[in-house]
């Protein structure tokens, strides 16, 4: 039964997401994760060493993307 449901475009259709907090620094983080480094503090410190300047809450983002 379909109940007459039709999927229609919504208000965000065609929009691109804004760059995330790791924009420009995803390469080094991805490299570390590929090498098996899953300690978020280690990844965070490496990013800081490469000029990344944001709070430690990014560690949660790194871990979420590593899963």
N, C-alpha and C positions, 0 to 999 in steps of 0.2 A: 504494500500500500504506500502510495506517495503522499496522500493527503493534500495534493495540489501545491506542495512546497516547491519554490523556485529559488535557486541561489542567485542573487543579484549583486552587482558591484556595491561596495560600501564606500564611505567617505574617504578612506585612506587608500583607496585603490590607485595604484600607479605611483604612489609616493615612495621616495627612497629614505631609508633611515639616516639619521644624522650620524656622523662619525662617533665612535665610542670613546671611552676614556683611554683606551690603549692604542688609539690610532697613531700610527707611525712607530709603534714599539712592538707590534705583534710578531714581527720576524724573529727577534731574539728570544721572545717568550716561547714561540712555537718550536724553535730549535732546541731549547732546553727541554721542553716537554717531550719532543721526539727522542731525545737522548735518555729519557727515563727519569729526569729530575722532576719530582712531584712535590718537593718541599716548597710551599708557597713563599716562605721567608727567603729562601735562596734565590728563587726566580725574582722576587721583588727587589732584593739587593742588587742583583745583576742589572735589572732595569734602571735602578737609581744610578748605578755606575755608568750607564749609557745616557744619562741626562734626563731621565723620566722624573717628573716632579709632581707627584700627587700623593694622596694619603694612602695609608696601609689598607683601606677597604678594598683596594684593587686586588688584594690577595684572594678575596672571595671570588672575584671575577675570574682570576687565573685558574683557581681550583675548579670552578664550575665548567670552564671551557676544556679542562683537561680530562674530564670524565667521558 
